Amino acid sequence: MNTGDSLQKKNNLTGWAFISLAVIGIVAFYFYPMLQALLLSFKSGVGANLEFTGLDNYKRLFIDTTFRTAVSNTFLYLIIQVPVMIILGLFISVLLNDSTLRFRSFFRTAIFLPCVTSLVAYSVVFKYLFSADGMVNQFLMNLHVIAEPIQWITDPFWAKITIIIAVTWRWTGYNMIFYLSSLQNIDQSIYEAARIDGANAFTQFFKITVPLLKPIILFTSITSTIGTLQIFDEIMNITKGGPGNATMSISQYIYNLSFKYSPDFGYAATVSYSIVLMIIVLSIIQFKVAGDKNG
């Protein structure tokens, strides 16, 4: 063995030594629990008294009305909130990328700030803001927009709207940062050439900005979809899934199965893997719609 091969082997061993702890941690705390949850989904029982029942839990999904309600609620949030959040984040990022805008740093910080706030804290604040005697109702009544308070928390329709508003408020700034950083990497000479050719701001946005941001838009679409399918904190702290099960999400149903109802960890694991399947299917669809050849 020559010196070059020996040095290469030593470097490889050194590299593996550096990443070995991270690999062990990922396997121990991510992949092993995932595998155990998969095995658990084939068992049923109360608490720790579980026995293997095959595909019974998966068959139960199709006749479980509470699960169907949770899925329909979650997909309603997904269909409304994700497009609004992405379009709003893109629109705000374009505005804040304007070099002539004063106090750009302040606006960027103010819009991104909700992303770093505590999930529980901001959810509790929203619960009080949208209560029957909260600031939102008081403000709308002072403007004579409404004659009586809207039941934002206790009405099934308005409770869903409250959840969508809360999630959009918190996560729009997160997507905006991705778009803003990408916009700053676009060569301004492209826009200058477009203006010389007579392209207005509308044309520049749809013919230049959106196509160049396509990979980032795809990324934020997938991450927003994953986050919405896993939505839990806002619903748990604002409406607790009510009224009835009108705002219950899939993740809250998993929590209820594990800790609120008679503990059924096997079926809870099955519901958890339904989210995994939904994420995989929706991600593939988004890749195909975006025309990503690597999807």
PyMOL commands that set and color helices and strands:
alter all, ss='L'
color gray80, all
select helices_A, chain A and resi 3-40+56-61+65-96+104-116+119-129+135-142+156-183+188-196+201-212+214-229+233-238+250-260+265-290
alter helices_A, ss='H'
color red, helices_A
select strands_A, chain A and resi 43-46+49-52
alter strands_A, ss='S'
color yellow, strands_A
deselect
rebuild
show_as cartoon
